[in-house]
Amino acid sequence: MLLTKKAQVFTIDFVLASFILMIIILTFLYLWNFLGVRWNNINEYNKQYAIGLFATESLVTNAGNPPSWENLETINQNTSFGLVNERNIINQQKLDRLRNVSLQNYSLFKERLGATNYELFINVTNMNRNVSFYVMGNASLQLNETVAFDRFIFFNGSISILRLEIWK
């Protein structure tokens, strides 16, 4: 009879230890999954940020390649878009041509700005953001997954804002 009680104690201890071990393992797996998803979200945000920053910088700081790409018959010959002849001073012809490119060949528009796997939206507004001069690309409906960049530019004789949004 003593042996039976010892076996029952051993069985209860084993079941209790197994239960505690299962809780620890499940907690570990949950945390591992949670941190993995979180890491992927951070990694995706960093990619979007880098691409958006590069695209915004290239638009407002250089003329593009070739520098007079807005005069080319077909834009398939250029390798990058730039909207300025001088830093932050927007060339309206380049802006008009870029808007036309975004309407006619959106995939080329994204490709030349380095955002092939993302969606882009560009908006040129006045300082108060109540008048929109140019709109290009696709606007995002989900603000929580959008990375946005605002740049002060000189457009039509006044200071304006160029906003680039990148999203997936």
Residue frames as qw, qx, qy, qz and C-alpha x, y, z in Angstrom:
[[0.000, 0.884, 0.467, 0.000, 0.00, 0.00, 0.00],
 [0.319, -0.761, 0.116, 0.554, 2.87, 2.37, 0.64],
 [0.405, -0.073, 0.604, 0.682, 4.19, 1.77, -2.83],
 [0.192, 0.665, 0.650, 0.315, 0.91, 2.85, -4.38],
 [0.147, -0.938, -0.217, 0.228, 0.89, 6.18, -2.58],
 [0.391, -0.549, 0.372, 0.638, 4.44, 6.87, -3.64],
 [0.351, 0.221, 0.699, 0.583, 3.53, 6.12, -7.25],
 [0.071, 0.838, 0.530, 0.107, 0.54, 8.44, -7.04],
 [0.265, -0.854, 0.032, 0.446, 2.71, 11.25, -5.70],
 [0.411, -0.261, 0.568, 0.663, 5.21, 10.65, -8.49],
 [0.270, 0.500, 0.707, 0.420, 2.43, 10.72, -11.10],
 [0.053, -0.931, -0.346, 0.098, 0.93, 13.95, -9.74],
 [0.346, -0.706, 0.252, 0.564, 4.37, 15.57, -9.65],
 [0.413, 0.007, 0.673, 0.614, 5.03, 14.42, -13.21],
 [0.180, 0.714, 0.621, 0.267, 1.69, 15.76, -14.47],
 [0.175, -0.935, -0.156, 0.267, 2.22, 19.07, -12.67],
 [0.397, -0.526, 0.424, 0.621, 5.78, 19.42, -13.98],
 [0.373, 0.274, 0.708, 0.534, 4.61, 18.54, -17.50],
 [0.071, 0.866, 0.493, 0.056, 1.86, 21.16, -17.27],
 [0.259, -0.863, 0.081, 0.427, 4.31, 23.85, -16.11],
 [0.438, -0.248, 0.595, 0.627, 6.76, 22.87, -18.87],
 [0.307, 0.550, 0.679, 0.377, 3.97, 23.11, -21.48],
 [0.043, -0.952, -0.268, 0.145, 3.05, 26.59, -20.24],
 [0.360, -0.679, 0.331, 0.548, 6.70, 27.66, -20.48],
 [0.420, 0.040, 0.700, 0.576, 7.06, 26.22, -24.00],
 [0.206, 0.735, 0.605, 0.224, 3.80, 27.81, -25.22],
 [0.160, -0.932, -0.079, 0.317, 4.79, 31.16, -23.75],
 [0.415, -0.452, 0.501, 0.610, 8.17, 30.91, -25.44],
 [0.368, 0.313, 0.723, 0.493, 6.56, 30.05, -28.81],
 [0.079, 0.888, 0.452, 0.008, 4.07, 32.90, -28.49],
 [0.242, -0.858, 0.132, 0.434, 6.81, 35.41, -27.67],
 [0.463, -0.195, 0.625, 0.598, 9.01, 34.07, -30.47],
 [0.295, 0.568, 0.670, 0.375, 6.18, 34.52, -32.98],
 [0.065, -0.945, -0.283, 0.149, 5.27, 37.96, -31.61],
 [0.331, -0.721, 0.303, 0.529, 8.86, 39.20, -31.79],
 [0.457, 0.054, 0.686, 0.563, 9.31, 37.74, -35.28],
 [0.208, 0.766, 0.559, 0.240, 6.24, 39.56, -36.59],
 [0.196, -0.938, -0.070, 0.277, 7.36, 42.74, -34.86],
 [0.459, -0.452, 0.474, 0.600, 10.86, 42.44, -36.35],
 [0.400, 0.350, 0.679, 0.506, 9.39, 41.95, -39.85],
 [0.058, 0.913, 0.401, 0.046, 7.21, 45.05, -39.42],
 [0.312, -0.834, 0.168, 0.423, 10.21, 47.11, -38.33],
 [0.492, -0.164, 0.617, 0.592, 12.27, 45.76, -41.22],
 [0.311, 0.618, 0.629, 0.355, 9.49, 46.62, -43.71],
 [0.084, -0.966, -0.195, 0.151, 9.18, 50.13, -42.28],
 [0.421, -0.634, 0.361, 0.539, 12.94, 50.65, -42.61],
 [0.458, 0.172, 0.665, 0.564, 12.85, 49.56, -46.27],
 [0.155, 0.827, 0.502, 0.200, 9.96, 51.91, -47.00],
 [0.266, -0.906, -0.017, 0.328, 11.72, 54.74, -45.18],
 [0.472, -0.394, 0.485, 0.621, 14.98, 54.30, -47.09],
 [0.365, 0.385, 0.669, 0.521, 13.25, 54.10, -50.48],
 [0.010, 0.905, 0.421, 0.064, 11.02, 57.10, -49.72],
 [0.353, -0.806, 0.122, 0.460, 13.94, 59.16, -48.48],
 [0.459, -0.149, 0.583, 0.654, 16.00, 58.35, -51.57],
 [0.263, 0.597, 0.646, 0.397, 13.07, 59.15, -53.91],
 [0.110, -0.949, -0.272, 0.117, 12.31, 62.46, -52.19],
 [0.420, -0.658, 0.284, 0.557, 15.95, 63.49, -52.17],
 [0.441, 0.058, 0.632, 0.634, 16.42, 62.64, -55.82],
 [0.186, 0.761, 0.572, 0.242, 13.34, 64.64, -56.81],
 [0.120, -0.981, -0.151, 0.014, 14.25, 67.87, -55.03],
 [0.460, -0.736, 0.318, 0.381, 18.06, 67.85, -55.18],
 [0.348, -0.262, 0.661, 0.611, 19.01, 66.84, -58.72],
 [0.414, 0.419, -0.244, -0.770, 17.92, 67.39, -62.29],
 [0.909, 0.204, 0.292, -0.215, 17.60, 63.70, -63.16],
 [0.313, -0.422, 0.721, 0.453, 19.54, 61.66, -65.65],
 [0.453, 0.268, 0.059, 0.848, 19.83, 63.03, -68.29],
 [0.105, -0.311, -0.373, 0.868, 19.37, 66.52, -66.80],
 [0.375, 0.218, -0.144, -0.889, 16.90, 67.55, -69.53],
 [0.137, 0.129, 0.981, 0.045, 14.81, 64.35, -69.39],
 [0.347, 0.569, 0.509, -0.544, 11.57, 66.35, -69.65],
 [0.373, 0.646, -0.278, -0.605, 12.45, 67.17, -73.28],
 [0.161, -0.192, 0.932, 0.260, 13.06, 63.57, -74.36],
 [0.543, 0.008, -0.486, -0.684, 10.61, 62.12, -76.82],
 [0.837, -0.293, -0.434, -0.162, 10.33, 58.92, -74.79],
 [0.375, -0.762, 0.409, -0.334, 11.34, 58.69, -71.17],
 [0.995, -0.084, 0.006, 0.050, 12.54, 55.12, -71.54],
 [0.650, 0.527, -0.258, 0.482, 15.98, 56.62, -72.21],
 [0.142, -0.723, 0.374, -0.563, 16.35, 58.27, -68.81],
 [0.563, -0.007, -0.780, 0.273, 17.53, 56.51, -65.67],
 [0.264, -0.440, -0.635, 0.577, 16.14, 58.81, -62.98],
 [0.018, -0.830, -0.391, -0.398, 13.71, 61.65, -62.44],
 [0.352, -0.293, -0.316, 0.831, 14.66, 64.95, -60.88],
 [0.095, 0.834, 0.538, 0.072, 12.39, 67.97, -60.64],
 [0.215, -0.909, 0.008, 0.356, 14.94, 70.74, -60.22],
 [0.634, 0.651, -0.138, 0.395, 17.61, 72.60, -62.14],
 [0.107, 0.510, -0.535, 0.665, 18.83, 74.09, -58.86],
 [0.266, -0.145, -0.881, 0.364, 18.37, 72.48, -55.47],
 [0.026, 0.492, 0.712, -0.501, 14.76, 72.76, -54.17],
 [0.290, 0.468, -0.072, -0.832, 13.70, 75.10, -57.02],
 [0.609, 0.286, 0.739, -0.034, 11.11, 73.10, -58.96],
 [0.062, 0.199, -0.577, -0.790, 11.11, 73.18, -62.75],
 [0.621, 0.264, 0.350, -0.650, 7.44, 73.23, -63.76],
 [0.645, 0.419, -0.494, -0.406, 8.11, 71.48, -67.10],
 [0.256, 0.236, -0.924, 0.158, 9.68, 68.56, -65.23],
 [0.326, 0.095, 0.705, -0.622, 6.77, 68.46, -62.81],
 [0.682, 0.362, -0.029, -0.635, 4.27, 68.45, -65.71],
 [0.574, 0.379, -0.694, -0.212, 6.16, 65.65, -67.43],
 [0.041, 0.151, -0.919, 0.362, 6.43, 63.60, -64.25],
 [0.533, 0.195, 0.471, -0.675, 2.68, 63.91, -63.68],
 [0.714, 0.405, -0.290, -0.492, 2.07, 62.70, -67.25],
 [0.373, 0.329, -0.866, 0.045, 4.43, 59.77, -66.70],
 [0.216, -0.034, 0.817, -0.534, 2.60, 58.83, -63.49],
 [0.658, 0.316, 0.249, -0.636, -0.69, 58.79, -65.41],
 [0.701, 0.491, -0.382, -0.348, 0.55, 57.01, -68.54],
 [0.766, 0.209, -0.588, 0.155, 3.06, 54.54, -67.14],
 [0.580, -0.731, 0.153, -0.326, 2.70, 54.22, -63.37],
 [0.953, -0.206, 0.060, 0.213, 5.04, 51.20, -63.15],
 [0.631, 0.434, -0.067, 0.639, 7.85, 53.13, -64.88],
 [0.191, -0.803, 0.083, -0.558, 7.16, 56.09, -62.59],
 [0.792, -0.581, 0.146, -0.119, 7.63, 53.83, -59.54],
 [0.926, 0.079, 0.024, 0.367, 10.63, 52.05, -61.02],
 [0.449, 0.609, -0.103, 0.646, 12.57, 55.24, -61.76],
 [0.319, -0.743, 0.228, -0.543, 11.95, 56.43, -58.21],
 [0.213, 0.344, -0.862, 0.306, 13.19, 53.11, -56.81],
 [0.475, -0.051, 0.588, -0.653, 9.84, 51.97, -55.42],
 [0.395, 0.097, -0.772, -0.489, 8.97, 49.05, -57.67],
 [0.352, -0.247, -0.898, 0.090, 7.38, 46.96, -54.88],
 [0.067, -0.449, -0.547, 0.703, 5.52, 49.87, -53.28],
 [0.171, 0.797, 0.510, 0.275, 2.85, 52.39, -54.12],
 [0.348, -0.095, -0.088, 0.928, 3.68, 56.10, -54.37],
 [0.030, 0.876, 0.471, 0.098, 1.76, 59.31, -53.92],
 [0.397, -0.049, -0.033, 0.916, 3.19, 62.78, -54.52],
 [0.023, -0.875, -0.479, -0.067, 1.36, 65.98, -53.68],
 [0.363, 0.127, -0.057, 0.921, 2.64, 69.53, -54.22],
 [0.203, -0.819, -0.536, -0.031, 0.74, 72.04, -52.08],
 [0.058, 0.789, -0.140, 0.596, 1.05, 75.57, -50.79],
 [0.168, 0.331, -0.691, 0.621, 2.46, 76.19, -47.30],
 [0.515, -0.149, 0.401, -0.743, -0.97, 75.99, -45.65],
 [0.114, -0.002, 0.986, 0.121, -1.70, 72.72, -47.46],
 [0.438, 0.492, 0.539, -0.525, -5.11, 74.01, -48.50],
 [0.599, 0.683, -0.153, -0.389, -4.28, 74.32, -52.23],
 [0.759, -0.134, 0.584, 0.255, -2.97, 71.33, -54.14],
 [0.247, 0.695, -0.381, -0.557, -0.99, 72.17, -57.28],
 [0.538, 0.357, -0.716, -0.267, -0.01, 68.68, -58.44],
 [0.766, -0.233, 0.509, -0.317, -1.12, 65.18, -57.47],
 [0.530, 0.449, -0.681, -0.231, 0.61, 62.05, -58.75],
 [0.200, 0.166, -0.948, 0.183, 0.33, 58.33, -58.04],
 [0.573, -0.433, -0.643, -0.266, -2.07, 56.46, -55.79],
 [0.294, -0.573, 0.355, -0.677, -3.15, 57.85, -52.44],
 [0.283, 0.019, -0.920, 0.271, -2.98, 55.50, -49.47],
 [0.574, -0.527, -0.330, -0.533, -6.12, 54.60, -47.60],
 [0.827, -0.447, -0.292, 0.175, -4.22, 53.11, -44.66],
 [0.044, 0.912, -0.256, 0.319, -2.28, 55.83, -42.88],
 [0.708, -0.607, 0.358, -0.039, -0.72, 53.45, -40.35],
 [0.851, -0.001, 0.392, 0.348, 1.33, 51.67, -43.06],
 [0.475, 0.810, 0.114, 0.324, 2.33, 54.81, -44.93],
 [0.575, -0.404, -0.006, 0.711, 5.69, 56.51, -44.64],
 [0.278, 0.905, 0.274, 0.168, 5.55, 60.19, -45.62],
 [0.550, -0.192, 0.037, 0.812, 8.21, 62.80, -46.38],
 [0.148, 0.949, 0.274, -0.047, 7.65, 66.55, -46.63],
 [0.580, -0.049, 0.142, 0.801, 10.15, 68.85, -48.38],
 [0.093, 0.841, 0.147, -0.512, 10.06, 72.58, -48.65],
 [0.558, 0.243, 0.498, 0.617, 10.43, 73.66, -52.26],
 [0.094, 0.507, -0.037, -0.856, 10.31, 76.85, -54.26],
 [0.282, 0.351, 0.821, 0.349, 7.49, 76.56, -56.80],
 [0.097, 0.749, 0.504, 0.419, 5.74, 79.26, -58.86],
 [0.113, 0.624, -0.134, 0.762, 7.50, 82.06, -57.01],
 [0.539, -0.601, 0.239, -0.540, 6.60, 80.93, -53.50],
 [0.061, -0.316, 0.913, -0.249, 7.58, 78.38, -50.90],
 [0.817, -0.054, -0.239, -0.522, 5.54, 75.20, -51.21],
 [0.547, -0.363, 0.729, -0.191, 5.61, 71.65, -49.87],
 [0.632, 0.262, -0.657, -0.317, 6.31, 68.47, -51.81],
 [0.652, -0.293, 0.583, -0.386, 4.91, 65.47, -49.95],
 [0.534, 0.267, -0.762, -0.250, 5.85, 61.94, -50.96],
 [0.730, -0.258, 0.463, -0.432, 4.01, 58.99, -49.42],
 [0.415, 0.307, -0.837, -0.183, 5.15, 55.41, -49.87],
 [0.669, -0.152, 0.505, -0.524, 3.02, 52.44, -48.86],
 [0.095, 0.162, -0.950, -0.250, 2.40, 48.80, -49.59]]
